[in-house]
Amino acid sequence: MVQISYIETPLGIAKISGDSNGITSVSITQEPTGKLTTETPTSLQGASTQLKAYFEGQRSGFDLKLNPSGTEFQKKVWNELLNIPFGKTVTYLDIAKRLGDPKCIRAAASANGKNPLWIIVPCHRVIGSDGSLTGYAGGLWRKKWLLDHENPVKQQSLF
């Protein structure tokens, strides 16, 4: 049986879903469809704890059992996204090349956009070939926030 947990993040309410077979989805919303979780189901505790640590700047990666639903191609793309280091970005073309076929760029971009594991599978680290922040299901302002959060060089204010 799929269990659900909600946690507060700086970007909104994160909904974590999964069971003993792994985390099936993590998504962001402004309003939870239920109350914020006071007791996290055992199968979701690791994800909840690790996501909180990520947002507190204490974690740069995740060690979780994942079980997303998708096509074989989508899963291949999502597995490739897991290889993007914290604080780094790649382009959609880079992902297509890593998959062995630069011509699959549109399919790779589409699979990237269907990633059900927000932040854990770092689709936010994929940018346009010109360096632009392109397409992000959670909104471009969230993508920018996540990339700034992961940037090892923090911009200092002059005033």
C-alpha positions as CSV (number, residue, x, y, z in Angstrom):
1,M,0.0,0.0,0.0
2,V,1.4,3.4,-1.0
3,Q,2.0,5.7,1.9
4,I,2.2,9.5,1.7
5,S,4.0,12.1,3.8
6,Y,4.1,15.9,3.5
7,I,7.0,18.1,4.6
8,E,7.5,21.8,4.5
9,T,10.4,23.1,2.3
10,P,11.5,26.6,1.4
11,L,9.8,26.0,-2.0
12,G,6.4,24.8,-0.8
13,I,5.0,21.6,0.5
14,A,6.7,18.4,-0.7
15,K,4.6,15.3,-1.0
16,I,6.5,12.1,-0.6
17,S,4.9,8.8,-1.8
18,G,6.2,5.3,-1.5
19,D,6.2,1.9,0.2
20,S,8.5,-0.8,1.3
21,N,9.6,-1.2,-2.3
22,G,10.9,2.3,-2.5
23,I,10.1,6.0,-3.0
24,T,7.7,6.3,-6.0
25,S,7.4,10.1,-6.2
26,V,8.3,13.4,-4.6
27,S,6.4,16.4,-5.8
28,I,6.0,20.0,-4.8
29,T,2.8,21.8,-4.2
30,Q,1.7,25.0,-2.5
31,E,-1.1,23.4,-0.6
32,P,-1.1,19.8,0.8
33,T,-4.1,17.7,0.0
34,G,-3.8,16.5,3.5
35,K,-2.3,17.9,6.7
36,L,1.4,18.2,7.1
37,T,2.6,14.8,8.4
38,T,3.2,14.7,12.1
39,E,4.1,11.0,12.0
40,T,6.1,9.9,9.0
41,P,5.5,6.3,7.8
42,T,8.5,4.1,8.3
43,S,9.0,3.6,4.6
44,L,9.2,7.4,4.0
45,Q,11.3,8.4,7.0
46,G,14.6,8.2,5.1
47,A,13.3,10.4,2.3
48,S,11.8,12.9,4.7
49,T,15.0,13.2,6.8
50,Q,17.3,13.4,3.8
51,L,15.2,16.1,2.0
52,K,15.1,18.2,5.2
53,A,18.9,17.9,5.5
54,Y,19.3,18.9,1.8
55,F,17.3,22.1,2.3
56,E,19.3,22.8,5.5
57,G,22.5,22.6,3.4
58,Q,23.7,19.5,5.2
59,R,23.3,17.0,2.3
60,S,24.4,17.0,-1.3
61,G,23.1,13.6,-2.4
62,F,20.5,11.0,-1.5
63,D,20.8,7.4,-0.4
64,L,17.3,6.0,-0.9
65,K,15.6,3.0,-2.4
66,L,13.8,4.4,-5.5
67,N,10.8,2.8,-7.3
68,P,9.5,5.3,-9.9
69,S,7.0,4.3,-12.5
70,G,7.9,5.0,-16.1
71,T,9.0,3.6,-19.4
72,E,12.3,1.9,-19.8
73,F,13.6,4.9,-21.7
74,Q,12.4,7.3,-19.0
75,K,14.1,5.2,-16.3
76,K,17.3,5.2,-18.4
77,V,17.2,9.1,-18.5
78,W,16.4,9.3,-14.8
79,N,19.3,7.0,-14.0
80,E,21.6,9.3,-16.1
81,L,20.3,12.3,-14.2
82,L,21.6,10.7,-11.0
83,N,25.1,11.0,-12.3
84,I,25.0,14.8,-12.5
85,P,27.2,16.0,-9.5
86,F,25.8,18.4,-6.9
87,G,26.5,22.0,-7.9
88,K,27.0,21.2,-11.6
89,T,24.7,21.5,-14.6
90,V,24.5,19.7,-17.9
91,T,22.6,20.3,-21.1
92,Y,19.8,18.3,-22.6
93,L,22.3,17.5,-25.5
94,D,24.8,16.2,-22.9
95,I,22.2,13.8,-21.6
96,A,21.3,12.6,-25.1
97,K,25.0,12.0,-25.8
98,R,25.4,10.1,-22.5
99,L,22.5,7.9,-23.6
100,G,24.4,7.2,-26.8
101,D,22.3,9.1,-29.3
102,P,22.5,12.9,-29.7
103,K,19.3,12.7,-31.9
104,C,17.2,11.6,-28.8
105,I,17.5,15.0,-27.3
106,R,13.8,15.8,-27.5
107,A,12.8,12.4,-26.0
108,A,15.4,12.8,-23.3
109,A,14.1,16.3,-22.5
110,S,10.5,14.9,-22.4
111,A,11.6,12.1,-20.0
112,N,13.4,14.7,-17.9
113,G,10.2,16.7,-17.6
114,K,8.3,13.6,-16.4
115,N,10.7,12.8,-13.6
116,P,8.5,11.8,-10.6
117,L,11.3,12.2,-8.0
118,W,11.7,16.0,-7.5
119,I,15.2,16.9,-6.2
120,I,16.2,13.3,-5.5
121,V,16.6,12.7,-9.2
122,P,18.1,16.1,-10.1
123,C,16.3,17.1,-13.3
124,H,16.7,20.7,-12.1
125,R,20.5,20.4,-13.0
126,V,19.6,20.2,-16.8
127,I,19.7,23.4,-18.7
128,G,19.5,24.6,-22.2
129,S,22.5,24.5,-24.6
130,D,22.7,28.3,-24.3
131,G,22.8,28.2,-20.5
132,S,19.2,29.2,-20.1
133,L,16.9,27.8,-17.4
134,T,14.5,25.9,-19.6
135,G,11.3,24.1,-18.7
136,Y,10.8,22.9,-15.1
137,A,7.6,21.4,-13.9
138,G,7.9,23.1,-10.5
139,G,8.4,26.5,-12.1
140,L,11.6,28.2,-13.2
141,W,11.8,30.2,-10.0
142,R,12.2,27.0,-8.1
143,K,14.8,25.7,-10.6
144,K,16.8,28.9,-10.1
145,W,16.5,28.6,-6.3
146,L,17.7,25.0,-6.4
147,L,20.7,25.8,-8.6
148,D,21.6,28.8,-6.4
149,H,21.2,26.6,-3.3
150,E,23.6,24.0,-4.8
151,N,26.1,26.6,-6.1
152,P,29.4,26.3,-4.2
153,V,30.1,30.0,-4.9
154,K,27.6,32.1,-3.1
155,Q,27.0,35.6,-4.6
156,Q,27.9,38.2,-2.0
157,S,26.0,41.5,-1.7
158,L,28.0,44.6,-2.3
159,F,25.8,46.7,0.0
